[in-house]
């Protein structure tokens, strides 16, 4: 099953998978050009979602280690 999400700052994306982890909910999507993207929506109150684009670049400016 795939669904689409529309974020104001991003192009429309297709949800590939969604699952729970010990840290929060992970959602894998593909943008209109086919690039995969992983977003972690933390369980912690007040924590902001963290998006990682394929290739290891974190959306908050950091680099995955």
PDB file of N, H, CA, C and O in Angstrom:
ATOM      1  N   UNK A   1       0.842  -1.175   0.000  1.00  0.00           N
ATOM      2  CA  UNK A   1       0.000   0.000   0.000  1.00  0.00           C
ATOM      3  C   UNK A   1       0.888   1.240   0.000  1.00  0.00           C
ATOM      4  O   UNK A   1       1.804   1.348   0.816  1.00  0.00           O
ATOM      5  N   UNK A   2       0.626   2.159  -0.897  1.00  0.00           N
ATOM      6  H   UNK A   2      -0.118   2.071  -1.559  1.00  0.00           H
ATOM      7  CA  UNK A   2       1.349   3.422  -0.905  1.00  0.00           C
ATOM      8  C   UNK A   2       0.361   4.560  -0.793  1.00  0.00           C
ATOM      9  O   UNK A   2      -0.749   4.509  -1.324  1.00  0.00           O
ATOM     10  N   UNK A   3       0.791   5.581  -0.091  1.00  0.00           N
ATOM     11  H   UNK A   3       1.692   5.622   0.340  1.00  0.00           H
ATOM     12  CA  UNK A   3      -0.021   6.788   0.044  1.00  0.00           C
ATOM     13  C   UNK A   3       0.873   7.977  -0.231  1.00  0.00           C
ATOM     14  O   UNK A   3       2.097   7.856  -0.194  1.00  0.00           O
ATOM     15  N   UNK A   4       0.288   9.105  -0.500  1.00  0.00           N
ATOM     16  H   UNK A   4      -0.707   9.204  -0.530  1.00  0.00           H
ATOM     17  CA  UNK A   4       1.068  10.303  -0.759  1.00  0.00           C
ATOM     18  C   UNK A   4       0.928  11.274   0.390  1.00  0.00           C
ATOM     19  O   UNK A   4      -0.132  11.367   1.008  1.00  0.00           O
ATOM     20  N   UNK A   5       1.993  11.997   0.676  1.00  0.00           N
ATOM     21  H   UNK A   5       2.854  11.922   0.174  1.00  0.00           H
ATOM     22  CA  UNK A   5       1.972  13.054   1.668  1.00  0.00           C
ATOM     23  C   UNK A   5       2.433  14.323   0.988  1.00  0.00           C
ATOM     24  O   UNK A   5       3.262  14.273   0.080  1.00  0.00           O
ATOM     25  N   UNK A   6       1.920  15.440   1.404  1.00  0.00           N
ATOM     26  H   UNK A   6       1.246  15.481   2.141  1.00  0.00           H
ATOM     27  CA  UNK A   6       2.321  16.708   0.805  1.00  0.00           C
ATOM     28  C   UNK A   6       2.784  17.637   1.914  1.00  0.00           C
ATOM     29  O   UNK A   6       1.995  18.021   2.778  1.00  0.00           O
ATOM     30  N   UNK A   7       4.059  18.000   1.892  1.00  0.00           N
ATOM     31  H   UNK A   7       4.699  17.688   1.190  1.00  0.00           H
ATOM     32  CA  UNK A   7       4.619  18.938   2.867  1.00  0.00           C
ATOM     33  C   UNK A   7       4.811  20.247   2.139  1.00  0.00           C
ATOM     34  O   UNK A   7       5.235  20.261   0.983  1.00  0.00           O
ATOM     35  N   UNK A   8       4.503  21.351   2.804  1.00  0.00           N
ATOM     36  H   UNK A   8       4.159  21.339   3.742  1.00  0.00           H
ATOM     37  CA  UNK A   8       4.555  22.652   2.147  1.00  0.00           C
ATOM     38  C   UNK A   8       5.928  22.976   1.570  1.00  0.00           C
ATOM     39  O   UNK A   8       6.006  23.620   0.524  1.00  0.00           O
ATOM     40  N   UNK A   9       7.013  22.553   2.216  1.00  0.00           N
ATOM     41  H   UNK A   9       6.950  22.030   3.067  1.00  0.00           H
ATOM     42  CA  UNK A   9       8.355  22.897   1.753  1.00  0.00           C
ATOM     43  C   UNK A   9       8.941  21.845   0.813  1.00  0.00           C
ATOM     44  O   UNK A   9      10.055  22.015   0.317  1.00  0.00           O
ATOM     45  N   UNK A  10       8.209  20.765   0.564  1.00  0.00           N
ATOM     46  H   UNK A  10       7.304  20.626   0.967  1.00  0.00           H
ATOM     47  CA  UNK A  10       8.738  19.680  -0.240  1.00  0.00           C
ATOM     48  C   UNK A  10       7.744  19.280  -1.317  1.00  0.00           C
ATOM     49  O   UNK A  10       6.544  19.527  -1.196  1.00  0.00           O
ATOM     50  N   UNK A  11       8.259  18.660  -2.374  1.00  0.00           N
ATOM     51  H   UNK A  11       9.234  18.460  -2.472  1.00  0.00           H
ATOM     52  CA  UNK A  11       7.396  18.137  -3.424  1.00  0.00           C
ATOM     53  C   UNK A  11       6.606  16.954  -2.873  1.00  0.00           C
ATOM     54  O   UNK A  11       6.929  16.424  -1.810  1.00  0.00           O
ATOM     55  N   UNK A  12       5.592  16.555  -3.585  1.00  0.00           N
ATOM     56  H   UNK A  12       5.330  16.985  -4.448  1.00  0.00           H
ATOM     57  CA  UNK A  12       4.790  15.414  -3.161  1.00  0.00           C
ATOM     58  C   UNK A  12       5.661  14.163  -3.124  1.00  0.00           C
ATOM     59  O   UNK A  12       6.505  13.957  -3.996  1.00  0.00           O
ATOM     60  N   UNK A  13       5.451  13.340  -2.119  1.00  0.00           N
ATOM     61  H   UNK A  13       4.765  13.508  -1.410  1.00  0.00           H
ATOM     62  CA  UNK A  13       6.230  12.121  -1.919  1.00  0.00           C
ATOM     63  C   UNK A  13       5.300  10.930  -1.796  1.00  0.00           C
ATOM     64  O   UNK A  13       4.132  11.077  -1.434  1.00  0.00           O
ATOM     65  N   UNK A  14       5.828   9.737  -2.101  1.00  0.00           N
ATOM     66  H   UNK A  14       6.776   9.618  -2.395  1.00  0.00           H
ATOM     67  CA  UNK A  14       5.084   8.493  -1.942  1.00  0.00           C
ATOM     68  C   UNK A  14       5.662   7.744  -0.759  1.00  0.00           C
ATOM     69  O   UNK A  14       6.874   7.537  -0.690  1.00  0.00           O
ATOM     70  N   UNK A  15       4.814   7.335   0.171  1.00  0.00           N
ATOM     71  H   UNK A  15       3.830   7.504   0.115  1.00  0.00           H
ATOM     72  CA  UNK A  15       5.257   6.571   1.340  1.00  0.00           C
ATOM     73  C   UNK A  15       5.544   5.142   0.907  1.00  0.00           C
ATOM     74  O   UNK A  15       4.692   4.466   0.330  1.00  0.00           O
ATOM     75  N   UNK A  16       6.769   4.696   1.198  1.00  0.00           N
ATOM     76  H   UNK A  16       7.461   5.245   1.666  1.00  0.00           H
ATOM     77  CA  UNK A  16       7.187   3.333   0.860  1.00  0.00           C
ATOM     78  C   UNK A  16       6.925   2.395   2.036  1.00  0.00           C
ATOM     79  O   UNK A  16       6.380   1.306   1.861  1.00  0.00           O
ATOM     80  N   UNK A  17       7.319   2.829   3.237  1.00  0.00           N
ATOM     81  H   UNK A  17       7.763   3.714   3.379  1.00  0.00           H
ATOM     82  CA  UNK A  17       7.080   2.020   4.432  1.00  0.00           C
ATOM     83  C   UNK A  17       7.028   2.913   5.655  1.00  0.00           C
ATOM     84  O   UNK A  17       7.545   4.030   5.667  1.00  0.00           O
ATOM     85  N   UNK A  18       6.393   2.389   6.671  1.00  0.00           N
ATOM     86  H   UNK A  18       5.973   1.482   6.662  1.00  0.00           H
ATOM     87  CA  UNK A  18       6.261   3.096   7.945  1.00  0.00           C
ATOM     88  C   UNK A  18       6.307   2.037   9.036  1.00  0.00           C
ATOM     89  O   UNK A  18       5.569   1.054   8.987  1.00  0.00           O
ATOM     90  N   UNK A  19       7.179   2.241  10.025  1.00  0.00           N
ATOM     91  H   UNK A  19       7.779   3.040  10.065  1.00  0.00           H
ATOM     92  CA  UNK A  19       7.257   1.263  11.115  1.00  0.00           C
ATOM     93  C   UNK A  19       7.755   1.914  12.399  1.00  0.00           C
ATOM     94  O   UNK A  19       8.408   2.958  12.380  1.00  0.00           O
ATOM     95  N   UNK A  20       7.428   1.272  13.506  1.00  0.00           N
ATOM     96  H   UNK A  20       6.898   0.424  13.521  1.00  0.00           H
ATOM     97  CA  UNK A  20       7.829   1.749  14.823  1.00  0.00           C
ATOM     98  C   UNK A  20       9.216   1.232  15.174  1.00  0.00           C
ATOM     99  O   UNK A  20       9.572   0.098  14.850  1.00  0.00           O
ATOM    100  N   UNK A  21       9.992   2.077  15.838  1.00  0.00           N
ATOM    101  H   UNK A  21       9.703   2.998  16.101  1.00  0.00           H
ATOM    102  CA  UNK A  21      11.291   1.674  16.381  1.00  0.00           C
ATOM    103  C   UNK A  21      11.302   2.075  17.853  1.00  0.00           C
ATOM    104  O   UNK A  21      10.334   2.651  18.349  1.00  0.00           O
ATOM    105  N   UNK A  22      12.391   1.772  18.548  1.00  0.00           N
ATOM    106  H   UNK A  22      13.178   1.304  18.145  1.00  0.00           H
ATOM    107  CA  UNK A  22      12.486   2.144  19.955  1.00  0.00           C
ATOM    108  C   UNK A  22      12.576   3.661  20.129  1.00  0.00           C
ATOM    109  O   UNK A  22      12.263   4.172  21.204  1.00  0.00           O
ATOM    110  N   UNK A  23      13.000   4.388  19.089  1.00  0.00           N
ATOM    111  H   UNK A  23      13.255   3.973  18.216  1.00  0.00           H
ATOM    112  CA  UNK A  23      13.144   5.843  19.183  1.00  0.00           C
ATOM    113  C   UNK A  23      11.948   6.617  18.637  1.00  0.00           C
ATOM    114  O   UNK A  23      11.776   7.791  18.965  1.00  0.00           O
ATOM    115  N   UNK A  24      11.131   5.990  17.820  1.00  0.00           N
ATOM    116  H   UNK A  24      11.271   5.036  17.553  1.00  0.00           H
ATOM    117  CA  UNK A  24       9.989   6.683  17.232  1.00  0.00           C
ATOM    118  C   UNK A  24       9.471   5.960  16.007  1.00  0.00           C
ATOM    119  O   UNK A  24       9.723   4.769  15.827  1.00  0.00           O
ATOM    120  N   UNK A  25       8.749   6.677  15.165  1.00  0.00           N
ATOM    121  H   UNK A  25       8.544   7.644  15.311  1.00  0.00           H
ATOM    122  CA  UNK A  25       8.217   6.115  13.932  1.00  0.00           C
ATOM    123  C   UNK A  25       9.118   6.520  12.770  1.00  0.00           C
ATOM    124  O   UNK A  25       9.428   7.698  12.594  1.00  0.00           O
ATOM    125  N   UNK A  26       9.533   5.537  11.982  1.00  0.00           N
ATOM    126  H   UNK A  26       9.281   4.579  12.125  1.00  0.00           H
ATOM    127  CA  UNK A  26      10.354   5.778  10.805  1.00  0.00           C
ATOM    128  C   UNK A  26       9.454   5.685   9.585  1.00  0.00           C
ATOM    129  O   UNK A  26       8.696   4.727   9.429  1.00  0.00           O
ATOM    130  N   UNK A  27       9.545   6.700   8.711  1.00  0.00           N
ATOM    131  H   UNK A  27      10.161   7.478   8.838  1.00  0.00           H
ATOM    132  CA  UNK A  27       8.773   6.711   7.474  1.00  0.00           C
ATOM    133  C   UNK A  27       9.754   6.847   6.313  1.00  0.00           C
ATOM    134  O   UNK A  27      10.515   7.812   6.240  1.00  0.00           O
ATOM    135  N   UNK A  28       9.728   5.866   5.403  1.00  0.00           N
ATOM    136  H   UNK A  28       9.110   5.082   5.463  1.00  0.00           H
ATOM    137  CA  UNK A  28      10.525   5.921   4.181  1.00  0.00           C
ATOM    138  C   UNK A  28       9.634   6.401   3.064  1.00  0.00           C
ATOM    139  O   UNK A  28       8.535   5.879   2.877  1.00  0.00           O
ATOM    140  N   UNK A  29      10.099   7.408   2.302  1.00  0.00           N
ATOM    141  H   UNK A  29      10.992   7.832   2.453  1.00  0.00           H
ATOM    142  CA  UNK A  29       9.342   7.950   1.180  1.00  0.00           C
ATOM    143  C   UNK A  29      10.249   8.058  -0.047  1.00  0.00           C
ATOM    144  O   UNK A  29      11.471   7.956   0.059  1.00  0.00           O
ATOM    145  N   UNK A  30       9.630   8.266  -1.210  1.00  0.00           N
ATOM    146  H   UNK A  30       8.637   8.349  -1.296  1.00  0.00           H
ATOM    147  CA  UNK A  30      10.341   8.585  -2.449  1.00  0.00           C
ATOM    148  C   UNK A  30       9.779   9.895  -2.966  1.00  0.00           C
ATOM    149  O   UNK A  30       8.565  10.101  -2.984  1.00  0.00           O
ATOM    150  N   UNK A  31      10.684  10.787  -3.391  1.00  0.00           N
ATOM    151  H   UNK A  31      11.669  10.620  -3.377  1.00  0.00           H
ATOM    152  CA  UNK A  31      10.211  12.048  -3.959  1.00  0.00           C
ATOM    153  C   UNK A  31       9.838  11.826  -5.426  1.00  0.00           C
ATOM    154  O   UNK A  31       9.910  10.703  -5.926  1.00  0.00           O
ATOM    155  N   UNK A  32       9.443  12.893  -6.107  1.00  0.00           N
ATOM    156  H   UNK A  32       9.384  13.805  -5.701  1.00  0.00           H
ATOM    157  CA  UNK A  32       8.979  12.764  -7.490  1.00  0.00           C
ATOM    158  C   UNK A  32      10.093  12.330  -8.442  1.00  0.00           C
ATOM    159  O   UNK A  32       9.810  11.871  -9.549  1.00  0.00           O
ATOM    160  N   UNK A  33      11.351  12.469  -8.029  1.00  0.00           N
ATOM    161  H   UNK A  33      11.581  12.842  -7.130  1.00  0.00           H
ATOM    162  CA  UNK A  33      12.475  12.032  -8.856  1.00  0.00           C
ATOM    163  C   UNK A  33      12.970  10.641  -8.470  1.00  0.00           C
ATOM    164  O   UNK A  33      13.960  10.162  -9.023  1.00  0.00           O
ATOM    165  N   UNK A  34      12.291   9.990  -7.528  1.00  0.00           N
ATOM    166  H   UNK A  34      11.487  10.379  -7.078  1.00  0.00           H
ATOM    167  CA  UNK A  34      12.622   8.628  -7.143  1.00  0.00           C
ATOM    168  C   UNK A  34      13.652   8.483  -6.040  1.00  0.00           C
ATOM    169  O   UNK A  34      14.033   7.361  -5.706  1.00  0.00           O
ATOM    170  N   UNK A  35      14.117   9.588  -5.460  1.00  0.00           N
ATOM    171  H   UNK A  35      13.807  10.500  -5.731  1.00  0.00           H
ATOM    172  CA  UNK A  35      15.113   9.503  -4.387  1.00  0.00           C
ATOM    173  C   UNK A  35      14.462   9.081  -3.074  1.00  0.00           C
ATOM    174  O   UNK A  35      13.439   9.643  -2.683  1.00  0.00           O
ATOM    175  N   UNK A  36      15.050   8.087  -2.383  1.00  0.00           N
ATOM    176  H   UNK A  36      15.881   7.630  -2.701  1.00  0.00           H
ATOM    177  CA  UNK A  36      14.509   7.686  -1.084  1.00  0.00           C
ATOM    178  C   UNK A  36      14.866   8.691   0.007  1.00  0.00           C
ATOM    179  O   UNK A  36      15.895   9.363  -0.056  1.00  0.00           O
ATOM    180  N   UNK A  37      13.991   8.776   1.007  1.00  0.00           N
ATOM    181  H   UNK A  37      13.155   8.230   1.057  1.00  0.00           H
ATOM    182  CA  UNK A  37      14.184   9.689   2.132  1.00  0.00           C
ATOM    183  C   UNK A  37      13.627   8.990   3.384  1.00  0.00           C
ATOM    184  O   UNK A  37      12.556   8.383   3.352  1.00  0.00           O
ATOM    185  N   UNK A  38      14.385   9.095   4.483  1.00  0.00           N
ATOM    186  H   UNK A  38      15.254   9.588   4.509  1.00  0.00           H
ATOM    187  CA  UNK A  38      13.953   8.507   5.741  1.00  0.00           C
ATOM    188  C   UNK A  38      13.707   9.627   6.734  1.00  0.00           C
ATOM    189  O   UNK A  38      14.555  10.501   6.914  1.00  0.00           O
ATOM    190  N   UNK A  39      12.543   9.603   7.381  1.00  0.00           N
ATOM    191  H   UNK A  39      11.854   8.893   7.235  1.00  0.00           H
ATOM    192  CA  UNK A  39      12.237  10.581   8.419  1.00  0.00           C
ATOM    193  C   UNK A  39      11.896   9.844   9.699  1.00  0.00           C
ATOM    194  O   UNK A  39      11.053   8.947   9.706  1.00  0.00           O
ATOM    195  N   UNK A  40      12.561  10.231  10.788  1.00  0.00           N
ATOM    196  H   UNK A  40      13.246  10.960  10.782  1.00  0.00           H
ATOM    197  CA  UNK A  40      12.282   9.680  12.111  1.00  0.00           C
ATOM    198  C   UNK A  40      11.427  10.688  12.860  1.00  0.00           C
ATOM    199  O   UNK A  40      11.832  11.834  13.056  1.00  0.00           O
ATOM    200  N   UNK A  41      10.245  10.260  13.276  1.00  0.00           N
ATOM    201  H   UNK A  41       9.916   9.329  13.117  1.00  0.00           H
ATOM    202  CA  UNK A  41       9.360  11.079  14.107  1.00  0.00           C
ATOM    203  C   UNK A  41       9.494  10.557  15.541  1.00  0.00           C
ATOM    204  O   UNK A  41       8.872   9.552  15.886  1.00  0.00           O
ATOM    205  N   UNK A  42      10.299  11.224  16.384  1.00  0.00           N
ATOM    206  H   UNK A  42      10.805  12.040  16.103  1.00  0.00           H
ATOM    207  CA  UNK A  42      10.607  10.722  17.726  1.00  0.00           C
ATOM    208  C   UNK A  42       9.374  10.626  18.633  1.00  0.00           C
ATOM    209  O   UNK A  42       8.410  11.379  18.496  1.00  0.00           O
ATOM    210  N   UNK A  43       9.447   9.661  19.569  1.00  0.00           N
ATOM    211  H   UNK A  43      10.230   9.049  19.681  1.00  0.00           H
ATOM    212  CA  UNK A  43       8.403   9.511  20.585  1.00  0.00           C
ATOM    213  C   UNK A  43       8.470  10.638  21.613  1.00  0.00           C
ATOM    214  O   UNK A  43       7.451  10.999  22.200  1.00  0.00           O
ATOM    215  N   UNK A  44       9.659  11.195  21.835  1.00  0.00           N
ATOM    216  H   UNK A  44      10.487  10.901  21.357  1.00  0.00           H
ATOM    217  CA  UNK A  44       9.871  12.196  22.879  1.00  0.00           C
ATOM    218  C   UNK A  44       9.062  13.463  22.618  1.00  0.00           C
ATOM    219  O   UNK A  44       9.116  14.017  21.520  1.00  0.00           O
ATOM    220  N   UNK A  45       8.309  13.926  23.626  1.00  0.00           N
ATOM    221  H   UNK A  45       8.266  13.475  24.518  1.00  0.00           H
ATOM    222  CA  UNK A  45       7.544  15.164  23.461  1.00  0.00           C
ATOM    223  C   UNK A  45       8.487  16.335  23.160  1.00  0.00           C
ATOM    224  O   UNK A  45       9.521  16.488  23.809  1.00  0.00           O
ATOM    225  N   UNK A  46       8.130  17.136  22.197  1.00  0.00           N
ATOM    226  H   UNK A  46       7.289  17.012  21.670  1.00  0.00           H
ATOM    227  CA  UNK A  46       8.911  18.310  21.850  1.00  0.00           C
ATOM    228  C   UNK A  46      10.071  18.052  20.903  1.00  0.00           C
ATOM    229  O   UNK A  46      10.666  18.998  20.388  1.00  0.00           O
ATOM    230  N   UNK A  47      10.406  16.778  20.663  1.00  0.00           N
ATOM    231  H   UNK A  47       9.923  16.010  21.081  1.00  0.00           H
ATOM    232  CA  UNK A  47      11.501  16.462  19.742  1.00  0.00           C
ATOM    233  C   UNK A  47      11.036  16.678  18.305  1.00  0.00           C
ATOM    234  O   UNK A  47       9.893  16.381  17.959  1.00  0.00           O
ATOM    235  N   UNK A  48      11.936  17.197  17.475  1.00  0.00           N
ATOM    236  H   UNK A  48      12.865  17.438  17.756  1.00  0.00           H
ATOM    237  CA  UNK A  48      11.584  17.478  16.081  1.00  0.00           C
ATOM    238  C   UNK A  48      11.929  16.295  15.188  1.00  0.00           C
ATOM    239  O   UNK A  48      12.891  15.575  15.455  1.00  0.00           O
ATOM    240  N   UNK A  49      11.147  16.090  14.126  1.00  0.00           N
ATOM    241  H   UNK A  49      10.365  16.675  13.910  1.00  0.00           H
ATOM    242  CA  UNK A  49      11.466  15.014  13.183  1.00  0.00           C
ATOM    243  C   UNK A  49      12.833  15.242  12.548  1.00  0.00           C
ATOM    244  O   UNK A  49      13.255  16.381  12.350  1.00  0.00           O
ATOM    245  N   UNK A  50      13.516  14.150  12.234  1.00  0.00           N
ATOM    246  H   UNK A  50      13.173  13.225  12.395  1.00  0.00           H
ATOM    247  CA  UNK A  50      14.827  14.218  11.587  1.00  0.00           C
ATOM    248  C   UNK A  50      14.728  13.494  10.249  1.00  0.00           C
ATOM    249  O   UNK A  50      14.364  12.319  10.197  1.00  0.00           O
ATOM    250  N   UNK A  51      15.053  14.196   9.174  1.00  0.00           N
ATOM    251  H   UNK A  51      15.349  15.150   9.217  1.00  0.00           H
ATOM    252  CA  UNK A  51      14.976  13.639   7.829  1.00  0.00           C
ATOM    253  C   UNK A  51      16.371  13.403   7.288  1.00  0.00           C
ATOM    254  O   UNK A  51      17.251  14.255   7.412  1.00  0.00           O
ATOM    255  N   UNK A  52      16.570  12.232   6.682  1.00  0.00           N
ATOM    256  H   UNK A  52      15.855  11.539   6.581  1.00  0.00           H
ATOM    257  CA  UNK A  52      17.836  11.890   6.067  1.00  0.00           C
ATOM    258  C   UNK A  52      17.590  11.564   4.605  1.00  0.00           C
ATOM    259  O   UNK A  52      16.736  10.738   4.283  1.00  0.00           O
ATOM    260  N   UNK A  53      18.329  12.206   3.726  1.00  0.00           N
ATOM    261  H   UNK A  53      19.023  12.877   3.987  1.00  0.00           H
ATOM    262  CA  UNK A  53      18.217  11.979   2.297  1.00  0.00           C
ATOM    263  C   UNK A  53      19.208  10.891   1.917  1.00  0.00           C
ATOM    264  O   UNK A  53      20.293  10.821   2.494  1.00  0.00           O
ATOM    265  N   UNK A  54      18.855  10.038   0.956  1.00  0.00           N
ATOM    266  H   UNK A  54      17.973  10.096   0.487  1.00  0.00           H
ATOM    267  CA  UNK A  54      19.754   8.967   0.515  1.00  0.00           C
ATOM    268  C   UNK A  54      21.139   9.530   0.247  1.00  0.00           C
ATOM    269  O   UNK A  54      21.274  10.580  -0.381  1.00  0.00           O
ATOM    270  N   UNK A  55      22.153   8.846   0.713  1.00  0.00           N
ATOM    271  H   UNK A  55      22.042   7.993   1.223  1.00  0.00           H
ATOM    272  CA  UNK A  55      23.518   9.319   0.583  1.00  0.00           C
ATOM    273  C   UNK A  55      24.080   9.766   1.919  1.00  0.00           C
ATOM    274  O   UNK A  55      25.272  10.055   2.025  1.00  0.00           O
ATOM    275  N   UNK A  56      23.231   9.825   2.949  1.00  0.00           N
ATOM    276  H   UNK A  56      22.263   9.590   2.864  1.00  0.00           H
ATOM    277  CA  UNK A  56      23.701  10.084   4.291  1.00  0.00           C
ATOM    278  C   UNK A  56      23.664  11.516   4.764  1.00  0.00           C
ATOM    279  O   UNK A  56      24.247  11.808   5.808  1.00  0.00           O
ATOM    280  N   UNK A  57      23.016  12.432   4.064  1.00  0.00           N
ATOM    281  H   UNK A  57      22.542  12.196   3.216  1.00  0.00           H
ATOM    282  CA  UNK A  57      22.959  13.815   4.502  1.00  0.00           C
ATOM    283  C   UNK A  57      21.744  14.037   5.395  1.00  0.00           C
ATOM    284  O   UNK A  57      20.616  13.740   5.001  1.00  0.00           O
ATOM    285  N   UNK A  58      21.973  14.553   6.584  1.00  0.00           N
ATOM    286  H   UNK A  58      22.889  14.794   6.903  1.00  0.00           H
ATOM    287  CA  UNK A  58      20.879  14.822   7.511  1.00  0.00           C
ATOM    288  C   UNK A  58      20.309  16.202   7.228  1.00  0.00           C
ATOM    289  O   UNK A  58      21.056  17.133   6.926  1.00  0.00           O
ATOM    290  N   UNK A  59      19.010  16.339   7.321  1.00  0.00           N
ATOM    291  H   UNK A  59      18.403  15.583   7.567  1.00  0.00           H
ATOM    292  CA  UNK A  59      18.365  17.594   7.003  1.00  0.00           C
ATOM    293  C   UNK A  59      18.699  18.691   8.006  1.00  0.00           C
ATOM    294  O   UNK A  59      18.583  19.870   7.672  1.00  0.00           O
ATOM    295  N   UNK A  60      19.108  18.347   9.214  1.00  0.00           N
ATOM    296  H   UNK A  60      19.202  17.389   9.485  1.00  0.00           H
ATOM    297  CA  UNK A  60      19.453  19.379  10.201  1.00  0.00           C
ATOM    298  C   UNK A  60      20.864  19.906   9.987  1.00  0.00           C
ATOM    299  O   UNK A  60      21.374  20.656  10.820  1.00  0.00           O
ATOM    300  N   UNK A  61      21.505  19.528   8.883  1.00  0.00           N
ATOM    301  H   UNK A  61      21.091  18.919   8.207  1.00  0.00           H
ATOM    302  CA  UNK A  61      22.836  20.043   8.562  1.00  0.00           C
ATOM    303  C   UNK A  61      23.963  19.134   8.977  1.00  0.00           C
ATOM    304  O   UNK A  61      25.108  19.338   8.574  1.00  0.00           O
ATOM    305  N   UNK A  62      23.655  18.130   9.780  1.00  0.00           N
ATOM    306  H   UNK A  62      22.724  17.965  10.107  1.00  0.00           H
ATOM    307  CA  UNK A  62      24.705  17.200  10.216  1.00  0.00           C
ATOM    308  C   UNK A  62      24.940  16.095   9.213  1.00  0.00           C
ATOM    309  O   UNK A  62      24.213  15.977   8.226  1.00  0.00           O
ATOM    310  N   UNK A  63      25.916  15.316   9.453  1.00  0.00           N
ATOM    311  H   UNK A  63      26.506  15.412  10.255  1.00  0.00           H
ATOM    312  CA  UNK A  63      26.230  14.190   8.588  1.00  0.00           C
ATOM    313  C   UNK A  63      26.119  12.927   9.430  1.00  0.00           C
ATOM    314  O   UNK A  63      26.617  12.885  10.555  1.00  0.00           O
ATOM    315  N   UNK A  64      25.478  11.907   8.898  1.00  0.00           N
ATOM    316  H   UNK A  64      25.074  11.941   7.984  1.00  0.00           H
ATOM    317  CA  UNK A  64      25.354  10.655   9.632  1.00  0.00           C
ATOM    318  C   UNK A  64      26.723  10.020   9.819  1.00  0.00           C
ATOM    319  O   UNK A  64      27.579  10.082   8.936  1.00  0.00           O
ATOM    320  N   UNK A  65      26.913   9.418  10.968  1.00  0.00           N
ATOM    321  H   UNK A  65      26.217   9.368  11.685  1.00  0.00           H
ATOM    322  CA  UNK A  65      28.196   8.761  11.257  1.00  0.00           C
ATOM    323  C   UNK A  65      28.013   7.284  11.276  1.00  0.00           C
ATOM    324  O   UNK A  65      28.972   6.546  11.501  1.00  0.00           O
TER     325      UNK A  65
END
